Amino acid sequence: MRSLLYLIAVILIIGWLLGVFIYSLKGLIHILLVIAIASLLLGLIRRGRID
């Protein structure tokens, strides 16, 4: 599950970078960045927990 979260985060960060430097989509790009950061934080929080 962790690797899936990291994969999603990487894809969203790449999409954000492409949007900022190529397409300049204003609102959507920042939403992608927020989702990517949230997914990275969620992965870090879940990794620290012992199940």
mmCIF entry with sequence, helices, sheets and N, C-alpha, C, O atoms, coordinates in Angstrom:
data_MODEL
# 
_entry.id   MODEL 
# 
_entity.id                         1 
_entity.type                       polymer 
_entity.pdbx_number_of_molecules   1 
# 
_entity_poly.entity_id                      1 
_entity_poly.type                           'polypeptide(L)' 
_entity_poly.nstd_linkage                   no 
_entity_poly.nstd_monomer                   no 
_entity_poly.pdbx_seq_one_letter_code       MRSLLYLIAVILIIGWLLGVFIYSLKGLIHILLVIAIASLLLGLIRRGRID 
_entity_poly.pdbx_seq_one_letter_code_can   MRSLLYLIAVILIIGWLLGVFIYSLKGLIHILLVIAIASLLLGLIRRGRID 
_entity_poly.pdbx_strand_id                 A 
# 
loop_
_entity_poly_seq.entity_id 
_entity_poly_seq.num 
_entity_poly_seq.mon_id 
_entity_poly_seq.hetero 
1 1  MET n 
1 2  ARG n 
1 3  SER n 
1 4  LEU n 
1 5  LEU n 
1 6  TYR n 
1 7  LEU n 
1 8  ILE n 
1 9  ALA n 
1 10 VAL n 
1 11 ILE n 
1 12 LEU n 
1 13 ILE n 
1 14 ILE n 
1 15 GLY n 
1 16 TRP n 
1 17 LEU n 
1 18 LEU n 
1 19 GLY n 
1 20 VAL n 
1 21 PHE n 
1 22 ILE n 
1 23 TYR n 
1 24 SER n 
1 25 LEU n 
1 26 LYS n 
1 27 GLY n 
1 28 LEU n 
1 29 ILE n 
1 30 HIS n 
1 31 ILE n 
1 32 LEU n 
1 33 LEU n 
1 34 VAL n 
1 35 ILE n 
1 36 ALA n 
1 37 ILE n 
1 38 ALA n 
1 39 SER n 
1 40 LEU n 
1 41 LEU n 
1 42 LEU n 
1 43 GLY n 
1 44 LEU n 
1 45 ILE n 
1 46 ARG n 
1 47 ARG n 
1 48 GLY n 
1 49 ARG n 
1 50 ILE n 
1 51 ASP n 
# 
_struct_asym.id          A 
_struct_asym.entity_id   1 
# 
loop_
_struct_conf.conf_type_id 
_struct_conf.id 
_struct_conf.pdbx_PDB_helix_id 
_struct_conf.beg_label_comp_id 
_struct_conf.beg_label_asym_id 
_struct_conf.beg_label_seq_id 
_struct_conf.pdbx_beg_PDB_ins_code 
_struct_conf.end_label_comp_id 
_struct_conf.end_label_asym_id 
_struct_conf.end_label_seq_id 
_struct_conf.pdbx_end_PDB_ins_code 
_struct_conf.beg_auth_comp_id 
_struct_conf.beg_auth_asym_id 
_struct_conf.beg_auth_seq_id 
_struct_conf.end_auth_comp_id 
_struct_conf.end_auth_asym_id 
_struct_conf.end_auth_seq_id 
_struct_conf.pdbx_PDB_helix_class 
_struct_conf.details 
_struct_conf.pdbx_PDB_helix_length 
HELX_P HELX_P1 AA1 ARG A 2  ? LEU A 18 ? ARG A 2  LEU A 18 1 ? 17 
HELX_P HELX_P2 AA2 GLY A 19 ? TYR A 23 ? GLY A 19 TYR A 23 3 ? 5  
HELX_P HELX_P3 AA3 LYS A 26 ? GLY A 48 ? LYS A 26 GLY A 48 1 ? 23 
# 
_struct_conf_type.id          HELX_P 
_struct_conf_type.criteria    ? 
_struct_conf_type.reference   ? 
# 
loop_
_atom_site.group_PDB 
_atom_site.id 
_atom_site.type_symbol 
_atom_site.label_atom_id 
_atom_site.label_alt_id 
_atom_site.label_comp_id 
_atom_site.label_asym_id 
_atom_site.label_entity_id 
_atom_site.label_seq_id 
_atom_site.pdbx_PDB_ins_code 
_atom_site.Cartn_x 
_atom_site.Cartn_y 
_atom_site.Cartn_z 
_atom_site.occupancy 
_atom_site.B_iso_or_equiv 
_atom_site.pdbx_formal_charge 
_atom_site.auth_seq_id 
_atom_site.auth_comp_id 
_atom_site.auth_asym_id 
_atom_site.auth_atom_id 
_atom_site.pdbx_PDB_model_num 
ATOM 1   N N  . MET A 1 1  ? 0.817  -1.192 0.000   1.00 0.00 ? 1  MET A N  1 
ATOM 2   C CA . MET A 1 1  ? 0.000  0.000  0.000   1.00 0.00 ? 1  MET A CA 1 
ATOM 3   C C  . MET A 1 1  ? 0.862  1.258  0.000   1.00 0.00 ? 1  MET A C  1 
ATOM 4   O O  . MET A 1 1  ? 0.514  2.262  -0.621  1.00 0.00 ? 1  MET A O  1 
ATOM 5   N N  . ARG A 1 2  ? 2.000  1.191  0.711   1.00 0.00 ? 2  ARG A N  1 
ATOM 6   C CA . ARG A 1 2  ? 2.887  2.357  0.753   1.00 0.00 ? 2  ARG A CA 1 
ATOM 7   C C  . ARG A 1 2  ? 3.427  2.708  -0.618  1.00 0.00 ? 2  ARG A C  1 
ATOM 8   O O  . ARG A 1 2  ? 3.464  3.877  -1.001  1.00 0.00 ? 2  ARG A O  1 
ATOM 9   N N  . SER A 1 3  ? 3.846  1.691  -1.355  1.00 0.00 ? 3  SER A N  1 
ATOM 10  C CA . SER A 1 3  ? 4.427  1.965  -2.667  1.00 0.00 ? 3  SER A CA 1 
ATOM 11  C C  . SER A 1 3  ? 3.387  2.573  -3.609  1.00 0.00 ? 3  SER A C  1 
ATOM 12  O O  . SER A 1 3  ? 3.723  3.388  -4.468  1.00 0.00 ? 3  SER A O  1 
ATOM 13  N N  . LEU A 1 4  ? 2.136  2.177  -3.448  1.00 0.00 ? 4  LEU A N  1 
ATOM 14  C CA . LEU A 1 4  ? 1.077  2.746  -4.275  1.00 0.00 ? 4  LEU A CA 1 
ATOM 15  C C  . LEU A 1 4  ? 0.888  4.226  -3.947  1.00 0.00 ? 4  LEU A C  1 
ATOM 16  O O  . LEU A 1 4  ? 0.703  5.039  -4.853  1.00 0.00 ? 4  LEU A O  1 
ATOM 17  N N  . LEU A 1 5  ? 0.934  4.582  -2.667  1.00 0.00 ? 5  LEU A N  1 
ATOM 18  C CA . LEU A 1 5  ? 0.802  5.987  -2.284  1.00 0.00 ? 5  LEU A CA 1 
ATOM 19  C C  . LEU A 1 5  ? 1.961  6.810  -2.830  1.00 0.00 ? 5  LEU A C  1 
ATOM 20  O O  . LEU A 1 5  ? 1.762  7.923  -3.318  1.00 0.00 ? 5  LEU A O  1 
ATOM 21  N N  . TYR A 1 6  ? 3.167  6.265  -2.749  1.00 0.00 ? 6  TYR A N  1 
ATOM 22  C CA . TYR A 1 6  ? 4.322  6.985  -3.272  1.00 0.00 ? 6  TYR A CA 1 
ATOM 23  C C  . TYR A 1 6  ? 4.246  7.124  -4.786  1.00 0.00 ? 6  TYR A C  1 
ATOM 24  O O  . TYR A 1 6  ? 4.620  8.163  -5.332  1.00 0.00 ? 6  TYR A O  1 
ATOM 25  N N  . LEU A 1 7  ? 3.768  6.095  -5.466  1.00 0.00 ? 7  LEU A N  1 
ATOM 26  C CA . LEU A 1 7  ? 3.619  6.170  -6.919  1.00 0.00 ? 7  LEU A CA 1 
ATOM 27  C C  . LEU A 1 7  ? 2.623  7.255  -7.295  1.00 0.00 ? 7  LEU A C  1 
ATOM 28  O O  . LEU A 1 7  ? 2.871  8.040  -8.211  1.00 0.00 ? 7  LEU A O  1 
ATOM 29  N N  . ILE A 1 8  ? 1.498  7.302  -6.592  1.00 0.00 ? 8  ILE A N  1 
ATOM 30  C CA . ILE A 1 8  ? 0.498  8.332  -6.859  1.00 0.00 ? 8  ILE A CA 1 
ATOM 31  C C  . ILE A 1 8  ? 1.084  9.717  -6.587  1.00 0.00 ? 8  ILE A C  1 
ATOM 32  O O  . ILE A 1 8  ? 0.867  10.648 -7.364  1.00 0.00 ? 8  ILE A O  1 
ATOM 33  N N  . ALA A 1 9  ? 1.821  9.854  -5.495  1.00 0.00 ? 9  ALA A N  1 
ATOM 34  C CA . ALA A 1 9  ? 2.424  11.145 -5.162  1.00 0.00 ? 9  ALA A CA 1 
ATOM 35  C C  . ALA A 1 9  ? 3.415  11.585 -6.233  1.00 0.00 ? 9  ALA A C  1 
ATOM 36  O O  . ALA A 1 9  ? 3.425  12.752 -6.623  1.00 0.00 ? 9  ALA A O  1 
ATOM 37  N N  . VAL A 1 10 ? 4.239  10.671 -6.708  1.00 0.00 ? 10 VAL A N  1 
ATOM 38  C CA . VAL A 1 10 ? 5.222  11.007 -7.747  1.00 0.00 ? 10 VAL A CA 1 
ATOM 39  C C  . VAL A 1 10 ? 4.522  11.424 -9.032  1.00 0.00 ? 10 VAL A C  1 
ATOM 40  O O  . VAL A 1 10 ? 4.923  12.395 -9.673  1.00 0.00 ? 10 VAL A O  1 
ATOM 41  N N  . ILE A 1 11 ? 3.485  10.698 -9.407  1.00 0.00 ? 11 ILE A N  1 
ATOM 42  C CA . ILE A 1 11 ? 2.744  11.045 -10.626 1.00 0.00 ? 11 ILE A CA 1 
ATOM 43  C C  . ILE A 1 11 ? 2.114  12.428 -10.493 1.00 0.00 ? 11 ILE A C  1 
ATOM 44  O O  . ILE A 1 11 ? 2.138  13.219 -11.436 1.00 0.00 ? 11 ILE A O  1 
ATOM 45  N N  . LEU A 1 12 ? 1.554  12.717 -9.326  1.00 0.00 ? 12 LEU A N  1 
ATOM 46  C CA . LEU A 1 12 ? 0.932  14.025 -9.131  1.00 0.00 ? 12 LEU A CA 1 
ATOM 47  C C  . LEU A 1 12 ? 1.965  15.151 -9.119  1.00 0.00 ? 12 LEU A C  1 
ATOM 48  O O  . LEU A 1 12 ? 1.704  16.236 -9.638  1.00 0.00 ? 12 LEU A O  1 
ATOM 49  N N  . ILE A 1 13 ? 3.122  14.903 -8.536  1.00 0.00 ? 13 ILE A N  1 
ATOM 50  C CA . ILE A 1 13 ? 4.177  15.927 -8.526  1.00 0.00 ? 13 ILE A CA 1 
ATOM 51  C C  . ILE A 1 13 ? 4.685  16.177 -9.940  1.00 0.00 ? 13 ILE A C  1 
ATOM 52  O O  . ILE A 1 13 ? 4.922  17.323 -10.321 1.00 0.00 ? 13 ILE A O  1 
ATOM 53  N N  . ILE A 1 14 ? 4.852  15.115 -10.716 1.00 0.00 ? 14 ILE A N  1 
ATOM 54  C CA . ILE A 1 14 ? 5.280  15.282 -12.111 1.00 0.00 ? 14 ILE A CA 1 
ATOM 55  C C  . ILE A 1 14 ? 4.227  16.058 -12.892 1.00 0.00 ? 14 ILE A C  1 
ATOM 56  O O  . ILE A 1 14 ? 4.561  16.939 -13.684 1.00 0.00 ? 14 ILE A O  1 
ATOM 57  N N  . GLY A 1 15 ? 2.960  15.734 -12.672 1.00 0.00 ? 15 GLY A N  1 
ATOM 58  C CA . GLY A 1 15 ? 1.888  16.476 -13.326 1.00 0.00 ? 15 GLY A CA 1 
ATOM 59  C C  . GLY A 1 15 ? 1.897  17.944 -12.935 1.00 0.00 ? 15 GLY A C  1 
ATOM 60  O O  . GLY A 1 15 ? 1.665  18.819 -13.769 1.00 0.00 ? 15 GLY A O  1 
ATOM 61  N N  . TRP A 1 16 ? 2.168  18.210 -11.649 1.00 0.00 ? 16 TRP A N  1 
ATOM 62  C CA . TRP A 1 16 ? 2.240  19.588 -11.185 1.00 0.00 ? 16 TRP A CA 1 
ATOM 63  C C  . TRP A 1 16 ? 3.387  20.327 -11.868 1.00 0.00 ? 16 TRP A C  1 
ATOM 64  O O  . TRP A 1 16 ? 3.212  21.451 -12.337 1.00 0.00 ? 16 TRP A O  1 
ATOM 65  N N  . LEU A 1 17 ? 4.559  19.698 -11.925 1.00 0.00 ? 17 LEU A N  1 
ATOM 66  C CA . LEU A 1 17 ? 5.711  20.342 -12.564 1.00 0.00 ? 17 LEU A CA 1 
ATOM 67  C C  . LEU A 1 17 ? 5.453  20.604 -14.041 1.00 0.00 ? 17 LEU A C  1 
ATOM 68  O O  . LEU A 1 17 ? 5.789  21.671 -14.554 1.00 0.00 ? 17 LEU A O  1 
ATOM 69  N N  . LEU A 1 18 ? 4.855  19.630 -14.724 1.00 0.00 ? 18 LEU A N  1 
ATOM 70  C CA . LEU A 1 18 ? 4.539  19.834 -16.140 1.00 0.00 ? 18 LEU A CA 1 
ATOM 71  C C  . LEU A 1 18 ? 3.565  20.992 -16.316 1.00 0.00 ? 18 LEU A C  1 
ATOM 72  O O  . LEU A 1 18 ? 3.709  21.811 -17.224 1.00 0.00 ? 18 LEU A O  1 
ATOM 73  N N  . GLY A 1 19 ? 2.586  21.045 -15.445 1.00 0.00 ? 19 GLY A N  1 
ATOM 74  C CA . GLY A 1 19 ? 1.598  22.114 -15.545 1.00 0.00 ? 19 GLY A CA 1 
ATOM 75  C C  . GLY A 1 19 ? 2.202  23.483 -15.283 1.00 0.00 ? 19 GLY A C  1 
ATOM 76  O O  . GLY A 1 19 ? 1.871  24.456 -15.962 1.00 0.00 ? 19 GLY A O  1 
ATOM 77  N N  . VAL A 1 20 ? 3.086  23.558 -14.302 1.00 0.00 ? 20 VAL A N  1 
ATOM 78  C CA . VAL A 1 20 ? 3.692  24.850 -13.970 1.00 0.00 ? 20 VAL A CA 1 
ATOM 79  C C  . VAL A 1 20 ? 4.587  25.326 -15.098 1.00 0.00 ? 20 VAL A C  1 
ATOM 80  O O  . VAL A 1 20 ? 4.535  26.494 -15.483 1.00 0.00 ? 20 VAL A O  1 
ATOM 81  N N  . PHE A 1 21 ? 5.400  24.440 -15.627 1.00 0.00 ? 21 PHE A N  1 
ATOM 82  C CA . PHE A 1 21 ? 6.406  24.873 -16.603 1.00 0.00 ? 21 PHE A CA 1 
ATOM 83  C C  . PHE A 1 21 ? 5.923  24.817 -18.050 1.00 0.00 ? 21 PHE A C  1 
ATOM 84  O O  . PHE A 1 21 ? 6.513  25.469 -18.912 1.00 0.00 ? 21 PHE A O  1 
ATOM 85  N N  . ILE A 1 22 ? 4.881  24.066 -18.336 1.00 0.00 ? 22 ILE A N  1 
ATOM 86  C CA . ILE A 1 22 ? 4.459  23.932 -19.736 1.00 0.00 ? 22 ILE A CA 1 
ATOM 87  C C  . ILE A 1 22 ? 3.073  24.516 -19.966 1.00 0.00 ? 22 ILE A C  1 
ATOM 88  O O  . ILE A 1 22 ? 2.905  25.377 -20.829 1.00 0.00 ? 22 ILE A O  1 
ATOM 89  N N  . TYR A 1 23 ? 2.097  24.071 -19.222 1.00 0.00 ? 23 TYR A N  1 
ATOM 90  C CA . TYR A 1 23 ? 0.712  24.406 -19.529 1.00 0.00 ? 23 TYR A CA 1 
ATOM 91  C C  . TYR A 1 23 ? 0.171  25.607 -18.752 1.00 0.00 ? 23 TYR A C  1 
ATOM 92  O O  . TYR A 1 23 ? -0.787 26.239 -19.198 1.00 0.00 ? 23 TYR A O  1 
ATOM 93  N N  . SER A 1 24 ? 0.755  25.930 -17.619 1.00 0.00 ? 24 SER A N  1 
ATOM 94  C CA . SER A 1 24 ? 0.324  27.051 -16.776 1.00 0.00 ? 24 SER A CA 1 
ATOM 95  C C  . SER A 1 24 ? -1.160 26.971 -16.418 1.00 0.00 ? 24 SER A C  1 
ATOM 96  O O  . SER A 1 24 ? -1.888 27.956 -16.534 1.00 0.00 ? 24 SER A O  1 
ATOM 97  N N  . LEU A 1 25 ? -1.590 25.813 -15.989 1.00 0.00 ? 25 LEU A N  1 
ATOM 98  C CA . LEU A 1 25 ? -2.952 25.666 -15.480 1.00 0.00 ? 25 LEU A CA 1 
ATOM 99  C C  . LEU A 1 25 ? -2.939 26.121 -14.031 1.00 0.00 ? 25 LEU A C  1 
ATOM 100 O O  . LEU A 1 25 ? -2.292 25.497 -13.190 1.00 0.00 ? 25 LEU A O  1 
ATOM 101 N N  . LYS A 1 26 ? -3.633 27.182 -13.736 1.00 0.00 ? 26 LYS A N  1 
ATOM 102 C CA . LYS A 1 26 ? -3.476 27.830 -12.437 1.00 0.00 ? 26 LYS A CA 1 
ATOM 103 C C  . LYS A 1 26 ? -4.045 27.021 -11.280 1.00 0.00 ? 26 LYS A C  1 
ATOM 104 O O  . LYS A 1 26 ? -3.273 26.528 -10.457 1.00 0.00 ? 26 LYS A O  1 
ATOM 105 N N  . GLY A 1 27 ? -5.334 26.867 -11.183 1.00 0.00 ? 27 GLY A N  1 
ATOM 106 C CA . GLY A 1 27 ? -5.936 26.219 -10.020 1.00 0.00 ? 27 GLY A CA 1 
ATOM 107 C C  . GLY A 1 27 ? -5.661 24.731 -9.939  1.00 0.00 ? 27 GLY A C  1 
ATOM 108 O O  . GLY A 1 27 ? -5.395 24.207 -8.857  1.00 0.00 ? 27 GLY A O  1 
ATOM 109 N N  . LEU A 1 28 ? -5.720 24.051 -11.055 1.00 0.00 ? 28 LEU A N  1 
ATOM 110 C CA . LEU A 1 28 ? -5.546 22.598 -11.079 1.00 0.00 ? 28 LEU A CA 1 
ATOM 111 C C  . LEU A 1 28 ? -4.155 22.192 -10.622 1.00 0.00 ? 28 LEU A C  1 
ATOM 112 O O  . LEU A 1 28 ? -3.996 21.174 -9.948  1.00 0.00 ? 28 LEU A O  1 
ATOM 113 N N  . ILE A 1 29 ? -3.166 22.963 -10.974 1.00 0.00 ? 29 ILE A N  1 
ATOM 114 C CA . ILE A 1 29 ? -1.788 22.631 -10.629 1.00 0.00 ? 29 ILE A CA 1 
ATOM 115 C C  . ILE A 1 29 ? -1.592 22.663 -9.121  1.00 0.00 ? 29 ILE A C  1 
ATOM 116 O O  . ILE A 1 29 ? -0.928 21.789 -8.563  1.00 0.00 ? 29 ILE A O  1 
ATOM 117 N N  . HIS A 1 30 ? -2.155 23.651 -8.466  1.00 0.00 ? 30 HIS A N  1 
ATOM 118 C CA . HIS A 1 30 ? -1.992 23.746 -7.026  1.00 0.00 ? 30 HIS A CA 1 
ATOM 119 C C  . HIS A 1 30 ? -2.765 22.645 -6.306  1.00 0.00 ? 30 HIS A C  1 
ATOM 120 O O  . HIS A 1 30 ? -2.337 22.165 -5.256  1.00 0.00 ? 30 HIS A O  1 
ATOM 121 N N  . ILE A 1 31 ? -3.893 22.251 -6.867  1.00 0.00 ? 31 ILE A N  1 
ATOM 122 C CA . ILE A 1 31 ? -4.642 21.126 -6.295  1.00 0.00 ? 31 ILE A CA 1 
ATOM 123 C C  . ILE A 1 31 ? -3.818 19.848 -6.411  1.00 0.00 ? 31 ILE A C  1 
ATOM 124 O O  . ILE A 1 31 ? -3.781 19.056 -5.469  1.00 0.00 ? 31 ILE A O  1 
ATOM 125 N N  . LEU A 1 32 ? -3.162 19.633 -7.540  1.00 0.00 ? 32 LEU A N  1 
ATOM 126 C CA . LEU A 1 32 ? -2.304 18.458 -7.705  1.00 0.00 ? 32 LEU A CA 1 
ATOM 127 C C  . LEU A 1 32 ? -1.173 18.461 -6.687  1.00 0.00 ? 32 LEU A C  1 
ATOM 128 O O  . LEU A 1 32 ? -0.842 17.416 -6.128  1.00 0.00 ? 32 LEU A O  1 
ATOM 129 N N  . LEU A 1 33 ? -0.585 19.610 -6.442  1.00 0.00 ? 33 LEU A N  1 
ATOM 130 C CA . LEU A 1 33 ? 0.500  19.709 -5.470  1.00 0.00 ? 33 LEU A CA 1 
ATOM 131 C C  . LEU A 1 33 ? 0.006  19.383 -4.062  1.00 0.00 ? 33 LEU A C  1 
ATOM 132 O O  . LEU A 1 33 ? 0.670  18.654 -3.326  1.00 0.00 ? 33 LEU A O  1 
ATOM 133 N N  . VAL A 1 34 ? -1.134 19.908 -3.693  1.00 0.00 ? 34 VAL A N  1 
ATOM 134 C CA . VAL A 1 34 ? -1.687 19.647 -2.367  1.00 0.00 ? 34 VAL A CA 1 
ATOM 135 C C  . VAL A 1 34 ? -2.010 18.165 -2.199  1.00 0.00 ? 34 VAL A C  1 
ATOM 136 O O  . VAL A 1 34 ? -1.744 17.598 -1.139  1.00 0.00 ? 34 VAL A O  1 
ATOM 137 N N  . ILE A 1 35 ? -2.576 17.530 -3.217  1.00 0.00 ? 35 ILE A N  1 
ATOM 138 C CA . ILE A 1 35 ? -2.898 16.101 -3.149  1.00 0.00 ? 35 ILE A CA 1 
ATOM 139 C C  . ILE A 1 35 ? -1.616 15.280 -3.044  1.00 0.00 ? 35 ILE A C  1 
ATOM 140 O O  . ILE A 1 35 ? -1.567 14.305 -2.294  1.00 0.00 ? 35 ILE A O  1 
ATOM 141 N N  . ALA A 1 36 ? -0.584 15.662 -3.783  1.00 0.00 ? 36 ALA A N  1 
ATOM 142 C CA . ALA A 1 36 ? 0.679  14.924 -3.736  1.00 0.00 ? 36 ALA A CA 1 
ATOM 143 C C  . ALA A 1 36 ? 1.318  15.027 -2.350  1.00 0.00 ? 36 ALA A C  1 
ATOM 144 O O  . ALA A 1 36 ? 1.796  14.027 -1.814  1.00 0.00 ? 36 ALA A O  1 
ATOM 145 N N  . ILE A 1 37 ? 1.329  16.203 -1.781  1.00 0.00 ? 37 ILE A N  1 
ATOM 146 C CA . ILE A 1 37 ? 1.914  16.381 -0.447  1.00 0.00 ? 37 ILE A CA 1 
ATOM 147 C C  . ILE A 1 37 ? 1.104  15.625 0.594   1.00 0.00 ? 37 ILE A C  1 
ATOM 148 O O  . ILE A 1 37 ? 1.670  15.000 1.491   1.00 0.00 ? 37 ILE A O  1 
ATOM 149 N N  . ALA A 1 38 ? -0.222 15.680 0.480   1.00 0.00 ? 38 ALA A N  1 
ATOM 150 C CA . ALA A 1 38 ? -1.072 14.965 1.428   1.00 0.00 ? 38 ALA A CA 1 
ATOM 151 C C  . ALA A 1 38 ? -0.835 13.462 1.338   1.00 0.00 ? 38 ALA A C  1 
ATOM 152 O O  . ALA A 1 38 ? -0.813 12.777 2.360   1.00 0.00 ? 38 ALA A O  1 
ATOM 153 N N  . SER A 1 39 ? -0.661 12.951 0.137   1.00 0.00 ? 39 SER A N  1 
ATOM 154 C CA . SER A 1 39 ? -0.441 11.511 -0.006  1.00 0.00 ? 39 SER A CA 1 
ATOM 155 C C  . SER A 1 39 ? 0.930  11.098 0.523   1.00 0.00 ? 39 SER A C  1 
ATOM 156 O O  . SER A 1 39 ? 1.074  10.012 1.083   1.00 0.00 ? 39 SER A O  1 
ATOM 157 N N  . LEU A 1 40 ? 1.938  11.955 0.350   1.00 0.00 ? 40 LEU A N  1 
ATOM 158 C CA . LEU A 1 40 ? 3.247  11.670 0.932   1.00 0.00 ? 40 LEU A CA 1 
ATOM 159 C C  . LEU A 1 40 ? 3.187  11.676 2.458   1.00 0.00 ? 40 LEU A C  1 
ATOM 160 O O  . LEU A 1 40 ? 3.757  10.800 3.108   1.00 0.00 ? 40 LEU A O  1 
ATOM 161 N N  . LEU A 1 41 ? 2.506  12.649 3.019   1.00 0.00 ? 41 LEU A N  1 
ATOM 162 C CA . LEU A 1 41 ? 2.370  12.714 4.473   1.00 0.00 ? 41 LEU A CA 1 
ATOM 163 C C  . LEU A 1 41 ? 1.601  11.510 5.010   1.00 0.00 ? 41 LEU A C  1 
ATOM 164 O O  . LEU A 1 41 ? 1.961  10.949 6.045   1.00 0.00 ? 41 LEU A O  1 
ATOM 165 N N  . LEU A 1 42 ? 0.561  11.124 4.317   1.00 0.00 ? 42 LEU A N  1 
ATOM 166 C CA . LEU A 1 42 ? -0.209 9.952  4.729   1.00 0.00 ? 42 LEU A CA 1 
ATOM 167 C C  . LEU A 1 42 ? 0.665  8.705  4.696   1.00 0.00 ? 42 LEU A C  1 
ATOM 168 O O  . LEU A 1 42 ? 0.582  7.868  5.596   1.00 0.00 ? 42 LEU A O  1 
ATOM 169 N N  . GLY A 1 43 ? 1.494  8.573  3.679   1.00 0.00 ? 43 GLY A N  1 
ATOM 170 C CA . GLY A 1 43 ? 2.403  7.431  3.599   1.00 0.00 ? 43 GLY A CA 1 
ATOM 171 C C  . GLY A 1 43 ? 3.416  7.431  4.726   1.00 0.00 ? 43 GLY A C  1 
ATOM 172 O O  . GLY A 1 43 ? 3.725  6.378  5.283   1.00 0.00 ? 43 GLY A O  1 
ATOM 173 N N  . LEU A 1 44 ? 3.938  8.608  5.070   1.00 0.00 ? 44 LEU A N  1 
ATOM 174 C CA . LEU A 1 44 ? 4.896  8.702  6.168   1.00 0.00 ? 44 LEU A CA 1 
ATOM 175 C C  . LEU A 1 44 ? 4.242  8.391  7.509   1.00 0.00 ? 44 LEU A C  1 
ATOM 176 O O  . LEU A 1 44 ? 4.841  7.726  8.354   1.00 0.00 ? 44 LEU A O  1 
ATOM 177 N N  . ILE A 1 45 ? 3.039  8.860  7.702   1.00 0.00 ? 45 ILE A N  1 
ATOM 178 C CA . ILE A 1 45 ? 2.323  8.594  8.951   1.00 0.00 ? 45 ILE A CA 1 
ATOM 179 C C  . ILE A 1 45 ? 2.022  7.105  9.081   1.00 0.00 ? 45 ILE A C  1 
ATOM 180 O O  . ILE A 1 45 ? 2.210  6.526  10.151  1.00 0.00 ? 45 ILE A O  1 
ATOM 181 N N  . ARG A 1 46 ? 1.561  6.488  8.011   1.00 0.00 ? 46 ARG A N  1 
ATOM 182 C CA . ARG A 1 46 ? 1.244  5.060  8.059   1.00 0.00 ? 46 ARG A CA 1 
ATOM 183 C C  . ARG A 1 46 ? 2.488  4.203  8.220   1.00 0.00 ? 46 ARG A C  1 
ATOM 184 O O  . ARG A 1 46 ? 2.428  3.139  8.835   1.00 0.00 ? 46 ARG A O  1 
ATOM 185 N N  . ARG A 1 47 ? 3.603  4.643  7.683   1.00 0.00 ? 47 ARG A N  1 
ATOM 186 C CA . ARG A 1 47 ? 4.840  3.875  7.802   1.00 0.00 ? 47 ARG A CA 1 
ATOM 187 C C  . ARG A 1 47 ? 5.332  3.869  9.254   1.00 0.00 ? 47 ARG A C  1 
ATOM 188 O O  . ARG A 1 47 ? 5.909  2.885  9.715   1.00 0.00 ? 47 ARG A O  1 
ATOM 189 N N  . GLY A 1 48 ? 5.102  4.965  9.960   1.00 0.00 ? 48 GLY A N  1 
ATOM 190 C CA . GLY A 1 48 ? 5.546  5.081  11.339  1.00 0.00 ? 48 GLY A CA 1 
ATOM 191 C C  . GLY A 1 48 ? 4.704  4.281  12.310  1.00 0.00 ? 48 GLY A C  1 
ATOM 192 O O  . GLY A 1 48 ? 5.141  4.021  13.430  1.00 0.00 ? 48 GLY A O  1 
ATOM 193 N N  . ARG A 1 49 ? 3.501  3.883  11.907  1.00 0.00 ? 49 ARG A N  1 
ATOM 194 C CA . ARG A 1 49 ? 2.601  3.149  12.780  1.00 0.00 ? 49 ARG A CA 1 
ATOM 195 C C  . ARG A 1 49 ? 2.876  1.660  12.693  1.00 0.00 ? 49 ARG A C  1 
ATOM 196 O O  . ARG A 1 49 ? 3.139  1.142  11.607  1.00 0.00 ? 49 ARG A O  1 
ATOM 197 N N  . ILE A 1 50 ? 2.819  0.966  13.814  1.00 0.00 ? 50 ILE A N  1 
ATOM 198 C CA . ILE A 1 50 ? 3.021  -0.496 13.847  1.00 0.00 ? 50 ILE A CA 1 
ATOM 199 C C  . ILE A 1 50 ? 1.660  -1.159 13.903  1.00 0.00 ? 50 ILE A C  1 
ATOM 200 O O  . ILE A 1 50 ? 0.893  -0.938 14.840  1.00 0.00 ? 50 ILE A O  1 
ATOM 201 N N  . ASP A 1 51 ? 1.357  -1.974 12.897  1.00 0.00 ? 51 ASP A N  1 
ATOM 202 C CA . ASP A 1 51 ? 0.064  -2.672 12.858  1.00 0.00 ? 51 ASP A CA 1 
ATOM 203 C C  . ASP A 1 51 ? 0.184  -4.065 13.387  1.00 0.00 ? 51 ASP A C  1 
ATOM 204 O O  . ASP A 1 51 ? -0.805 -4.797 13.428  1.00 0.00 ? 51 ASP A O  1 
# 
